[in-house]
Amino acid sequence: MTAYSLLDLVPVVEGGSVSQSLANAADLARHVEALGFSRYWTAEHHGMTGIASAATSIVIAHVAAATSTIRVGAGGIMLPNHSPLVIAEQFGTLDALFPGRIDLGLGRAPGSDQKVARAMRRTLESDANAFPQDVLELQSYFADDGQTGISATPGAGADIKLWILGSSLFGAQLAAALGLPYAFASHFAPDALDGALAIYRRDFRPSAALSKPYVMAGFNVFAADTDDEAELLASSQQQAFVALRTGNPGKMKPPVANYRQSLGPQGASILDHVLQCSAVGSPATVARGIAAFVERTGVNEIMVASSIYDHEARKHSLEITADVMRELVTTA
């Protein structure tokens, strides 16, 4: 059985507000909980007017309070931006508030540009290459094993499920060495997907946290009643990727008919490459796309990315996704 979950960056749309985006996040989490999604994750990004999840632990608390059973977490926290002790305290607090429901995915990217990273950290002396040591320190706080000489309060003894995130081979190697579940960001960085999964499975060492490899991979889904309608919905995310790649990120724009074709062959080729792990279309089209991705990768879980301008259209897309996933389980 392939589980399915949702990654929500809490998009801020043109004409909308952060307050509305956060209200939508809670509504969306309740919606996917009812649809059978395994978990709801949000992610740390900074300095982006179109993303409202910068204060990630607060957003997680907001969403967890609006739901009752779905796991809620970070996909992820960019650990070089923080001291491991602070993250242990934040997520220990979340575990105390919502016991047994909190996930913590850890990444080493800044989640911002260098200017914003400097403003956030006050210095860039923190080293992404120290990421493995930071993960071990964080594990020590949760285990309360005395290795750091500090007891995190809250945090010590917290029941947090740790994940390693990645878009390269580095994260796969670390997740395998530590015996942790691994999530690959194929929804926007697909190039190293197959190699990373192979390394993770080959080198995995069982741990107290996990006895055998467990892989999640990001996958974009834009589903609607017809292929044409889904293509239109997907154009908002396509515009966001183009804006980001050209150094002009902003709020999520309304859909534009024939947007991909308007870019010309070179622009369309860039989008096709970046978004190659995607399914856009009617239920039948989406079912074929998801089934092919699962067959290719053998992932245990799909993390659905589905940023759509209209909130109700987004909810309907996720309804179709859940129907497709249930059907795949039935026919497997």
C-alpha positions as CSV (number, residue, x, y, z in Angstrom):
1,M,0.0,0.0,0.0
2,T,1.3,3.5,-0.9
3,A,0.4,6.1,1.7
4,Y,-0.4,9.6,0.6
5,S,0.2,12.9,2.4
6,L,0.1,16.7,1.7
7,L,2.8,19.3,1.5
8,D,1.3,22.8,1.9
9,L,3.5,25.8,1.7
10,V,0.6,28.0,2.8
11,P,0.5,30.0,-0.4
12,V,-0.5,33.7,-0.3
13,V,-2.4,34.5,-3.5
14,E,-2.7,37.9,-5.3
15,G,-5.6,39.7,-3.6
16,G,-5.3,37.6,-0.5
17,S,-3.7,37.9,2.9
18,V,-1.5,35.9,5.3
19,S,-4.5,35.7,7.6
20,Q,-6.6,34.1,4.9
21,S,-3.8,31.7,3.9
22,L,-3.5,30.5,7.4
23,A,-7.2,30.0,7.7
24,N,-7.1,28.0,4.4
25,A,-4.3,25.9,5.8
26,A,-6.4,24.8,8.8
27,D,-9.4,24.2,6.5
28,L,-7.2,22.2,4.1
29,A,-5.8,20.1,6.9
30,R,-9.2,19.2,8.1
31,H,-10.2,18.3,4.6
32,V,-7.3,16.0,3.9
33,E,-7.7,14.4,7.3
34,A,-11.2,13.4,6.3
35,L,-10.0,12.1,2.9
36,G,-7.5,9.7,4.5
37,F,-4.2,11.5,4.0
38,S,-1.6,10.3,6.4
39,R,0.1,13.6,7.2
40,Y,0.1,17.3,6.6
41,W,3.4,19.0,6.3
42,T,4.4,22.6,5.8
43,A,7.9,23.9,5.2
44,E,10.3,26.7,6.3
45,H,10.8,29.5,3.8
46,H,11.8,33.0,4.5
47,G,11.6,36.4,2.7
48,M,8.9,35.2,0.2
49,T,5.7,37.2,0.0
50,G,3.9,34.3,-1.5
51,I,4.6,31.8,1.3
52,A,3.1,32.1,4.8
53,S,4.9,29.2,6.6
54,A,8.1,31.0,7.7
55,A,7.2,30.5,11.4
56,T,6.9,26.8,10.8
57,S,6.4,25.5,14.3
58,I,3.6,28.1,14.9
59,V,1.8,27.1,11.7
60,I,2.1,23.4,12.8
61,A,0.5,24.2,16.1
62,H,-2.3,26.1,14.3
63,V,-3.0,23.2,12.0
64,A,-2.7,20.5,14.6
65,A,-5.2,22.4,16.8
66,A,-7.7,22.4,13.9
67,T,-7.4,18.6,13.4
68,S,-7.5,15.5,15.6
69,T,-5.9,12.4,14.0
70,I,-3.7,13.4,11.0
71,R,0.1,13.7,11.7
72,V,1.3,17.2,11.3
73,G,4.8,18.3,10.8
74,A,7.6,20.1,9.0
75,G,8.9,19.2,5.6
76,G,11.0,20.7,6.7
77,I,12.9,22.7,9.2
78,M,16.2,24.0,7.8
79,L,18.4,23.1,10.7
80,P,21.4,25.3,9.8
81,N,19.1,28.3,10.5
82,H,18.6,27.3,14.1
83,S,20.3,25.8,17.2
84,P,19.3,22.2,17.7
85,L,18.3,23.0,21.2
86,V,15.7,25.6,20.1
87,I,14.2,23.1,17.7
88,A,14.1,20.5,20.4
89,E,12.2,22.9,22.6
90,Q,9.8,24.0,19.9
91,F,9.0,20.5,18.8
92,G,9.0,19.2,22.3
93,T,6.3,21.8,23.0
94,L,4.3,20.6,20.0
95,D,4.6,17.0,21.2
96,A,3.3,18.0,24.6
97,L,0.3,19.8,23.0
98,F,-0.4,17.1,20.4
99,P,1.2,13.9,21.6
100,G,2.0,11.2,19.0
101,R,1.1,13.4,16.0
102,I,4.2,15.5,15.3
103,D,6.7,14.9,12.5
104,L,10.0,16.7,12.1
105,G,11.6,16.7,8.7
106,L,15.1,18.1,8.7
107,G,16.9,19.8,5.7
108,R,20.2,21.7,5.3
109,A,19.2,24.3,2.7
110,P,18.7,27.9,3.9
111,G,15.1,28.2,2.7
112,S,16.0,31.7,1.6
113,D,18.7,33.7,-0.2
114,Q,22.0,34.7,1.5
115,K,20.8,38.2,2.4
116,V,17.7,36.8,4.2
117,A,19.8,34.0,5.8
118,R,22.2,36.6,7.2
119,A,19.4,38.7,8.6
120,M,17.8,35.6,10.2
121,R,21.0,34.0,11.6
122,R,22.9,37.3,12.2
123,T,26.0,35.5,10.8
124,L,26.7,32.9,8.2
125,E,29.3,31.1,10.3
126,S,26.9,28.2,10.7
127,D,27.9,25.5,8.2
128,A,25.6,23.3,6.2
129,N,28.3,20.7,6.3
130,A,27.7,20.4,10.1
131,F,24.2,19.2,9.4
132,P,24.9,15.6,10.4
133,Q,26.3,16.7,13.7
134,D,23.3,19.0,14.3
135,V,21.0,16.1,13.6
136,L,22.8,13.9,16.2
137,E,22.7,16.7,18.7
138,L,18.9,17.1,18.2
139,Q,18.4,13.4,18.6
140,S,20.4,13.5,21.8
141,Y,18.0,16.2,23.2
142,F,15.0,14.2,22.4
143,A,16.5,11.0,23.8
144,D,17.7,12.9,26.9
145,D,20.8,10.7,26.9
146,G,23.1,13.2,28.7
147,Q,25.5,13.5,25.7
148,T,25.1,17.3,25.5
149,G,25.1,17.9,29.2
150,I,21.7,19.8,28.7
151,S,18.2,18.6,29.2
152,A,15.8,20.2,26.8
153,T,12.6,21.4,28.5
154,P,10.3,20.7,26.8
155,G,11.9,18.3,24.4
156,A,13.5,15.6,26.6
157,G,11.7,12.3,25.9
158,A,9.4,13.8,23.2
159,D,7.9,11.3,20.8
160,I,8.9,13.1,17.6
161,K,9.3,11.2,14.3
162,L,12.4,12.5,12.6
163,W,12.9,12.4,8.8
164,I,15.8,13.4,6.7
165,L,14.9,15.5,3.6
166,G,17.0,15.8,0.5
167,S,17.2,16.7,-3.2
168,S,20.7,15.2,-3.7
169,L,22.7,12.1,-2.7
170,F,23.9,13.7,0.6
171,G,20.5,13.4,2.4
172,A,20.1,9.8,1.2
173,Q,23.5,8.8,2.7
174,L,22.8,10.5,6.0
175,A,19.3,9.0,6.3
176,A,20.7,5.5,5.6
177,A,23.5,5.9,8.1
178,L,21.2,7.1,10.8
179,G,18.4,4.6,10.0
180,L,15.8,7.3,9.6
181,P,13.0,7.7,7.0
182,Y,13.9,9.6,3.9
183,A,11.9,12.2,1.9
184,F,13.1,13.3,-1.5
185,A,12.1,16.7,-3.0
186,S,11.2,15.3,-6.5
187,H,8.3,17.7,-6.8
188,F,10.8,20.5,-7.7
189,A,14.3,18.9,-7.9
190,P,13.9,15.5,-9.7
191,D,17.3,15.0,-11.1
192,A,18.9,12.8,-8.4
193,L,15.7,10.9,-7.4
194,D,16.6,7.4,-8.7
195,G,20.2,7.5,-7.5
196,A,19.3,8.8,-4.1
197,L,16.6,6.2,-3.5
198,A,19.1,3.4,-4.6
199,I,21.8,4.7,-2.2
200,Y,19.3,5.0,0.7
201,R,18.0,1.5,0.2
202,R,21.4,-0.1,-0.4
203,D,23.1,1.5,2.6
204,F,20.3,1.6,5.1
205,R,21.3,0.6,8.7
206,P,18.4,-0.4,11.0
207,S,18.0,1.7,14.0
208,A,15.8,2.1,17.1
209,A,13.6,4.4,15.0
210,L,13.2,2.3,11.9
211,S,13.9,-1.4,11.1
212,K,13.9,-1.1,7.3
213,P,14.0,1.7,4.7
214,Y,11.0,4.0,4.3
215,V,10.9,6.4,1.4
216,M,8.6,9.3,0.7
217,A,8.9,11.3,-2.6
218,G,7.3,14.6,-3.5
219,F,4.9,14.6,-6.5
220,N,2.8,17.4,-7.9
221,V,-0.8,16.8,-8.6
222,F,-3.2,19.2,-10.3
223,A,-6.5,17.3,-10.7
224,A,-9.8,18.5,-12.0
225,D,-12.8,17.0,-13.8
226,T,-11.2,17.5,-17.2
227,D,-7.6,17.7,-18.6
228,D,-8.1,21.2,-19.8
229,E,-9.4,22.5,-16.5
230,A,-6.4,20.9,-14.7
231,E,-3.9,22.4,-17.1
232,L,-5.4,25.8,-16.3
233,L,-5.2,25.2,-12.6
234,A,-1.5,24.2,-12.9
235,S,-0.6,27.4,-14.6
236,S,-0.5,29.3,-11.3
237,Q,2.3,27.0,-10.0
238,Q,4.0,27.2,-13.3
239,Q,4.1,31.0,-13.1
240,A,5.5,30.7,-9.5
241,F,8.4,28.5,-10.7
242,V,9.2,30.9,-13.5
243,A,9.1,33.9,-11.2
244,L,11.4,32.1,-8.7
245,R,13.9,31.0,-11.4
246,T,14.0,34.6,-12.8
247,G,14.6,36.1,-9.4
248,N,11.1,37.7,-9.1
249,P,9.1,35.6,-6.6
250,G,5.8,37.0,-5.4
251,K,2.3,36.1,-4.5
252,M,0.6,33.3,-6.3
253,K,-1.0,34.5,-9.5
254,P,-4.4,33.6,-10.9
255,P,-4.3,30.9,-13.6
256,V,-3.6,31.8,-17.2
257,A,-4.9,29.9,-20.2
258,N,-2.2,28.4,-22.4
259,Y,0.5,29.8,-20.1
260,R,3.0,27.1,-20.8
261,Q,2.7,27.6,-24.6
262,S,3.2,31.3,-24.2
263,L,6.7,30.7,-22.8
264,G,8.0,29.3,-26.1
265,P,10.0,26.0,-26.5
266,Q,12.8,26.9,-24.1
267,G,10.7,28.1,-21.3
268,A,8.3,25.2,-21.6
269,S,11.2,22.8,-21.6
270,I,12.5,24.3,-18.3
271,L,9.1,23.8,-16.7
272,D,8.8,20.2,-18.1
273,H,12.1,19.4,-16.5
274,V,11.5,20.9,-13.1
275,L,8.0,19.6,-12.9
276,Q,8.6,16.2,-14.5
277,C,7.3,14.4,-11.3
278,S,3.8,15.6,-11.8
279,A,0.3,14.5,-12.9
280,V,-2.0,17.1,-14.4
281,G,-5.4,16.3,-15.7
282,S,-8.7,14.4,-15.1
283,P,-9.0,11.5,-12.6
284,A,-8.0,9.0,-15.3
285,T,-4.9,11.1,-16.3
286,V,-3.8,11.6,-12.7
287,A,-4.3,7.9,-12.0
288,R,-2.0,6.9,-14.8
289,G,0.6,9.5,-13.7
290,I,0.7,8.4,-10.1
291,A,0.7,4.7,-10.9
292,A,3.7,5.2,-13.2
293,F,5.6,7.2,-10.6
294,V,4.9,4.5,-7.9
295,E,5.9,1.7,-10.2
296,R,9.1,3.6,-11.1
297,T,10.2,4.5,-7.6
298,G,8.6,1.9,-5.3
299,V,8.0,4.6,-2.7
300,N,6.2,3.8,0.5
301,E,4.5,7.2,0.5
302,I,3.7,10.1,-1.9
303,M,3.9,13.6,-0.6
304,V,1.4,15.5,-2.8
305,A,2.3,19.1,-3.6
306,S,-0.7,20.9,-5.0
307,S,-0.5,24.7,-4.9
308,I,-3.6,26.0,-6.6
309,Y,-4.9,29.6,-6.7
310,D,-8.5,28.9,-5.9
311,H,-9.0,27.2,-2.5
312,E,-12.1,25.3,-3.4
313,A,-10.5,24.0,-6.6
314,R,-7.5,22.9,-4.6
315,K,-9.8,21.0,-2.2
316,H,-11.5,19.3,-5.2
317,S,-8.1,18.4,-6.6
318,L,-7.2,16.7,-3.4
319,E,-10.5,14.8,-3.3
320,I,-9.7,13.4,-6.8
321,T,-6.2,12.5,-5.6
322,A,-7.5,10.6,-2.6
323,D,-10.0,8.7,-4.8
324,V,-7.1,7.8,-7.2
325,M,-4.9,6.6,-4.3
326,R,-7.7,4.5,-2.9
327,E,-8.3,3.0,-6.3
328,L,-4.6,2.1,-6.7
329,V,-4.7,0.3,-3.4
330,T,-7.8,-1.6,-4.4
331,T,-6.3,-2.7,-7.8
332,A,-2.8,-3.4,-6.5
